[in-house]
Amino acid sequence: MFQDKEMVNDYLAGLNASLANYANVIAQTNNSELRQTLIQMRNQDESRQRTVYSYALQNGHYKPAAPASQEVVNQLKTELMSEQQ
């Protein structure tokens, strides 16, 4: 039988995979009504993922990586902004 930690981590993994797939499908969808529906579904999954993540964190089922320093955050922002131009 699954333990709480295993179920939470399995559900999170499924949500994360689903979110990655939404990006591909949304980008390739030409029908605007379908695109909006997919965006809504993705947003709901993002909200659900955040709720489950918070639950896992509070119950010790997940240990996040150490936070990035402000220097690393600024460097990444700079790199991403230069790629967009």
C-alpha positions, -999 to +999 in steps of 0.1 A: +000+000+000+012+035-008+023+058+020+012+094+020+047+106+009+047+082-021+013+092-032+021+129-029+054+126-048+037+104-075+009+130-079+034+158-081+054+140-108+023+135-128+013+172-125+048+183-135+047+161-166+013+174-175+024+210-172+054+203-195+031+188-221+007+217-220+034+241-232+039+220-264+002+215-271-007+252-265+021+264-287+009+242-316-029+248-312-044+270-340-080+270-328-083+300-304-112+284-284-093+252-278-062+272-270-080+291-243-094+259-229-060+244-227-046+275-210-074+273-184-066+236-178-029+244-175-036+272-150-058+248-129-030+222-129-004+249-119-026+258-090-031+222-081+006+216-083+014+245-060-012+232-034+002+197-035+038+211-034+029+232-003+013+201+014+044+180+006+067+207+019+048+212+052+046+175+059+083+168+052+077+149+020+098+172-001+130+190+005+136+218-020+170+228-033+188+256-015+176+290-026+196+307-053+217+338-043+205+372-055+236+372-078+225+340-095+189+353-099+201+385-114+225+367-138+197+344-150+173+374-155+200+391-176+206+360-197+169+354-203+162+390-212+191+391-237+178+359-253+143+375-258+159+405-278 
